[in-house]
Structures are given as C-alpha cells and as structure tokens.
Amino acid sequence: NISLAAQHMYKASEALRTALNRLGGELEQHH
C-alpha cells in the first residue's frame, strides 16, 4: 500500500527531525 508506506516515511522523518532538534538544543545548552 503506497499511502501506508508514505505515512510511515512521514512519521519516520518527523521523528528524525524531532531528534535532530533535541540534539541541537542540547548542543546549544552545553556551549
């Protein structure tokens, strides 16, 4: 199912973006 795969990729990209934002925030706090 293409829509299901697209939805999964969207959720994965959202999780990755959240993780990157969290990591960036932690790096800013340490500096």
mmJSON file of the N, C-alpha and C atoms, coordinates in Angstrom:
{"data_MODEL":{"atom_site":{
"group_PDB":["ATOM","ATOM","ATOM","ATOM","ATOM","ATOM","ATOM","ATOM","ATOM","ATOM","ATOM","ATOM","ATOM","ATOM","ATOM","ATOM","ATOM","ATOM","ATOM","ATOM","ATOM","ATOM","ATOM","ATOM","ATOM","ATOM","ATOM","ATOM","ATOM","ATOM","ATOM","ATOM","ATOM","ATOM","ATOM","ATOM","ATOM","ATOM","ATOM","ATOM","ATOM","ATOM","ATOM","ATOM","ATOM","ATOM","ATOM","ATOM","ATOM","ATOM","ATOM","ATOM","ATOM","ATOM","ATOM","ATOM","ATOM","ATOM","ATOM","ATOM","ATOM","ATOM","ATOM","ATOM","ATOM","ATOM","ATOM","ATOM","ATOM","ATOM","ATOM","ATOM","ATOM","ATOM","ATOM","ATOM","ATOM","ATOM","ATOM","ATOM","ATOM","ATOM","ATOM","ATOM","ATOM","ATOM","ATOM","ATOM","ATOM","ATOM","ATOM","ATOM","ATOM"],
"id":[1,2,3,4,5,6,7,8,9,10,11,12,13,14,15,16,17,18,19,20,21,22,23,24,25,26,27,28,29,30,31,32,33,34,35,36,37,38,39,40,41,42,43,44,45,46,47,48,49,50,51,52,53,54,55,56,57,58,59,60,61,62,63,64,65,66,67,68,69,70,71,72,73,74,75,76,77,78,79,80,81,82,83,84,85,86,87,88,89,90,91,92,93],
"type_symbol":["N","C","C","N","C","C","N","C","C","N","C","C","N","C","C","N","C","C","N","C","C","N","C","C","N","C","C","N","C","C","N","C","C","N","C","C","N","C","C","N","C","C","N","C","C","N","C","C","N","C","C","N","C","C","N","C","C","N","C","C","N","C","C","N","C","C","N","C","C","N","C","C","N","C","C","N","C","C","N","C","C","N","C","C","N","C","C","N","C","C","N","C","C"],
"label_atom_id":["N","CA","C","N","CA","C","N","CA","C","N","CA","C","N","CA","C","N","CA","C","N","CA","C","N","CA","C","N","CA","C","N","CA","C","N","CA","C","N","CA","C","N","CA","C","N","CA","C","N","CA","C","N","CA","C","N","CA","C","N","CA","C","N","CA","C","N","CA","C","N","CA","C","N","CA","C","N","CA","C","N","CA","C","N","CA","C","N","CA","C","N","CA","C","N","CA","C","N","CA","C","N","CA","C","N","CA","C"],
"label_alt_id":[null,null,null,null,null,null,null,null,null,null,null,null,null,null,null,null,null,null,null,null,null,null,null,null,null,null,null,null,null,null,null,null,null,null,null,null,null,null,null,null,null,null,null,null,null,null,null,null,null,null,null,null,null,null,null,null,null,null,null,null,null,null,null,null,null,null,null,null,null,null,null,null,null,null,null,null,null,null,null,null,null,null,null,null,null,null,null,null,null,null,null,null,null],
"label_comp_id":["ASN","ASN","ASN","ILE","ILE","ILE","SER","SER","SER","LEU","LEU","LEU","ALA","ALA","ALA","ALA","ALA","ALA","GLN","GLN","GLN","HIS","HIS","HIS","MET","MET","MET","TYR","TYR","TYR","LYS","LYS","LYS","ALA","ALA","ALA","SER","SER","SER","GLU","GLU","GLU","ALA","ALA","ALA","LEU","LEU","LEU","ARG","ARG","ARG","THR","THR","THR","ALA","ALA","ALA","LEU","LEU","LEU","ASN","ASN","ASN","ARG","ARG","ARG","LEU","LEU","LEU","GLY","GLY","GLY","GLY","GLY","GLY","GLU","GLU","GLU","LEU","LEU","LEU","GLU","GLU","GLU","GLN","GLN","GLN","HIS","HIS","HIS","HIS","HIS","HIS"],
"label_asym_id":["A","A","A","A","A","A","A","A","A","A","A","A","A","A","A","A","A","A","A","A","A","A","A","A","A","A","A","A","A","A","A","A","A","A","A","A","A","A","A","A","A","A","A","A","A","A","A","A","A","A","A","A","A","A","A","A","A","A","A","A","A","A","A","A","A","A","A","A","A","A","A","A","A","A","A","A","A","A","A","A","A","A","A","A","A","A","A","A","A","A","A","A","A"],
"label_entity_id":["1","1","1","1","1","1","1","1","1","1","1","1","1","1","1","1","1","1","1","1","1","1","1","1","1","1","1","1","1","1","1","1","1","1","1","1","1","1","1","1","1","1","1","1","1","1","1","1","1","1","1","1","1","1","1","1","1","1","1","1","1","1","1","1","1","1","1","1","1","1","1","1","1","1","1","1","1","1","1","1","1","1","1","1","1","1","1","1","1","1","1","1","1"],
"label_seq_id":[1,1,1,2,2,2,3,3,3,4,4,4,5,5,5,6,6,6,7,7,7,8,8,8,9,9,9,10,10,10,11,11,11,12,12,12,13,13,13,14,14,14,15,15,15,16,16,16,17,17,17,18,18,18,19,19,19,20,20,20,21,21,21,22,22,22,23,23,23,24,24,24,25,25,25,26,26,26,27,27,27,28,28,28,29,29,29,30,30,30,31,31,31],
"pdbx_PDB_ins_code":[null,null,null,null,null,null,null,null,null,null,null,null,null,null,null,null,null,null,null,null,null,null,null,null,null,null,null,null,null,null,null,null,null,null,null,null,null,null,null,null,null,null,null,null,null,null,null,null,null,null,null,null,null,null,null,null,null,null,null,null,null,null,null,null,null,null,null,null,null,null,null,null,null,null,null,null,null,null,null,null,null,null,null,null,null,null,null,null,null,null,null,null,null],
"Cartn_x":[0.855,0.0,0.889,0.807,1.691,1.408,0.134,-0.195,0.318,0.277,0.755,2.266,2.98,4.433,4.773,4.016,4.272,4.025,2.961,2.653,3.768,4.291,5.369,6.616,6.934,8.108,7.923,6.704,6.435,6.662,6.147,6.334,7.814,8.537,9.958,10.704,10.352,11.028,10.703,9.469,9.089,9.897,10.053,10.806,12.271,12.811,14.202,14.385,13.438,13.535,13.461,12.583,12.457,13.759,14.36,15.607,16.721,16.779,17.81,17.608,16.372,16.098,16.494,16.189,16.53,18.046,18.731,20.188,20.79,20.257,20.757,20.539,19.394,19.113,20.076,20.403,21.332,22.723,23.112,24.434,24.497,23.422,23.412,23.508,22.84,22.878,24.289,24.993,26.331,27.329,27.097,28.022,27.55],
"Cartn_y":[-1.199,0.0,1.247,2.034,3.196,4.248,4.506,5.532,5.127,3.842,3.374,3.574,3.264,3.449,4.927,5.775,7.215,7.73,7.234,7.658,7.225,6.018,5.519,6.378,6.725,7.552,8.94,9.458,10.781,10.757,9.716,9.604,9.454,8.685,8.482,9.803,10.582,11.861,12.834,12.782,13.648,13.281,11.983,11.532,11.949,11.831,12.209,13.704,14.488,15.944,16.315,15.641,15.912,15.57,14.438,14.016,15.014,15.487,16.447,17.763,18.207,19.456,19.324,18.162,17.928,17.908,17.251,17.178,18.568,19.344,20.698,21.56,21.413,22.191,21.836,20.56,20.134,20.686,20.687,21.21,22.705,23.423,24.862,25.129,24.293,24.492,24.254,23.269,22.953,24.045,24.729,25.807,27.077],
"Cartn_z":[0.0,0.0,0.0,-1.047,-1.192,-0.124,0.158,1.147,2.524,2.844,4.138,4.233,3.157,3.143,3.266,2.568,2.635,4.049,4.684,6.047,7.0,6.794,7.643,7.465,6.222,5.957,6.564,6.499,7.068,8.577,9.235,10.687,11.021,10.206,10.456,10.3,9.275,9.054,10.189,10.686,11.799,13.046,13.302,14.47,14.334,13.112,12.885,13.102,12.593,12.763,14.245,14.982,16.418,17.132,16.768,17.404,17.1,15.856,15.479,16.22,16.343,17.057,18.525,19.121,20.522,20.694,19.77,19.843,19.675,18.729,18.507,19.737,20.385,21.59,22.705,22.85,23.896,23.61,22.331,21.977,22.271,21.989,22.264,23.759,24.569,26.013,26.558,26.003,26.503,26.138,25.012,24.616,25.206],
"occupancy":[1.0,1.0,1.0,1.0,1.0,1.0,1.0,1.0,1.0,1.0,1.0,1.0,1.0,1.0,1.0,1.0,1.0,1.0,1.0,1.0,1.0,1.0,1.0,1.0,1.0,1.0,1.0,1.0,1.0,1.0,1.0,1.0,1.0,1.0,1.0,1.0,1.0,1.0,1.0,1.0,1.0,1.0,1.0,1.0,1.0,1.0,1.0,1.0,1.0,1.0,1.0,1.0,1.0,1.0,1.0,1.0,1.0,1.0,1.0,1.0,1.0,1.0,1.0,1.0,1.0,1.0,1.0,1.0,1.0,1.0,1.0,1.0,1.0,1.0,1.0,1.0,1.0,1.0,1.0,1.0,1.0,1.0,1.0,1.0,1.0,1.0,1.0,1.0,1.0,1.0,1.0,1.0,1.0],
"B_iso_or_equiv":[0.0,0.0,0.0,0.0,0.0,0.0,0.0,0.0,0.0,0.0,0.0,0.0,0.0,0.0,0.0,0.0,0.0,0.0,0.0,0.0,0.0,0.0,0.0,0.0,0.0,0.0,0.0,0.0,0.0,0.0,0.0,0.0,0.0,0.0,0.0,0.0,0.0,0.0,0.0,0.0,0.0,0.0,0.0,0.0,0.0,0.0,0.0,0.0,0.0,0.0,0.0,0.0,0.0,0.0,0.0,0.0,0.0,0.0,0.0,0.0,0.0,0.0,0.0,0.0,0.0,0.0,0.0,0.0,0.0,0.0,0.0,0.0,0.0,0.0,0.0,0.0,0.0,0.0,0.0,0.0,0.0,0.0,0.0,0.0,0.0,0.0,0.0,0.0,0.0,0.0,0.0,0.0,0.0],
"pdbx_formal_charge":[null,null,null,null,null,null,null,null,null,null,null,null,null,null,null,null,null,null,null,null,null,null,null,null,null,null,null,null,null,null,null,null,null,null,null,null,null,null,null,null,null,null,null,null,null,null,null,null,null,null,null,null,null,null,null,null,null,null,null,null,null,null,null,null,null,null,null,null,null,null,null,null,null,null,null,null,null,null,null,null,null,null,null,null,null,null,null,null,null,null,null,null,null],
"auth_seq_id":[1,1,1,2,2,2,3,3,3,4,4,4,5,5,5,6,6,6,7,7,7,8,8,8,9,9,9,10,10,10,11,11,11,12,12,12,13,13,13,14,14,14,15,15,15,16,16,16,17,17,17,18,18,18,19,19,19,20,20,20,21,21,21,22,22,22,23,23,23,24,24,24,25,25,25,26,26,26,27,27,27,28,28,28,29,29,29,30,30,30,31,31,31],
"auth_comp_id":["ASN","ASN","ASN","ILE","ILE","ILE","SER","SER","SER","LEU","LEU","LEU","ALA","ALA","ALA","ALA","ALA","ALA","GLN","GLN","GLN","HIS","HIS","HIS","MET","MET","MET","TYR","TYR","TYR","LYS","LYS","LYS","ALA","ALA","ALA","SER","SER","SER","GLU","GLU","GLU","ALA","ALA","ALA","LEU","LEU","LEU","ARG","ARG","ARG","THR","THR","THR","ALA","ALA","ALA","LEU","LEU","LEU","ASN","ASN","ASN","ARG","ARG","ARG","LEU","LEU","LEU","GLY","GLY","GLY","GLY","GLY","GLY","GLU","GLU","GLU","LEU","LEU","LEU","GLU","GLU","GLU","GLN","GLN","GLN","HIS","HIS","HIS","HIS","HIS","HIS"],
"auth_asym_id":["A","A","A","A","A","A","A","A","A","A","A","A","A","A","A","A","A","A","A","A","A","A","A","A","A","A","A","A","A","A","A","A","A","A","A","A","A","A","A","A","A","A","A","A","A","A","A","A","A","A","A","A","A","A","A","A","A","A","A","A","A","A","A","A","A","A","A","A","A","A","A","A","A","A","A","A","A","A","A","A","A","A","A","A","A","A","A","A","A","A","A","A","A"],
"auth_atom_id":["N","CA","C","N","CA","C","N","CA","C","N","CA","C","N","CA","C","N","CA","C","N","CA","C","N","CA","C","N","CA","C","N","CA","C","N","CA","C","N","CA","C","N","CA","C","N","CA","C","N","CA","C","N","CA","C","N","CA","C","N","CA","C","N","CA","C","N","CA","C","N","CA","C","N","CA","C","N","CA","C","N","CA","C","N","CA","C","N","CA","C","N","CA","C","N","CA","C","N","CA","C","N","CA","C","N","CA","C"],
"pdbx_PDB_model_num":[1,1,1,1,1,1,1,1,1,1,1,1,1,1,1,1,1,1,1,1,1,1,1,1,1,1,1,1,1,1,1,1,1,1,1,1,1,1,1,1,1,1,1,1,1,1,1,1,1,1,1,1,1,1,1,1,1,1,1,1,1,1,1,1,1,1,1,1,1,1,1,1,1,1,1,1,1,1,1,1,1,1,1,1,1,1,1,1,1,1,1,1,1]
}}}
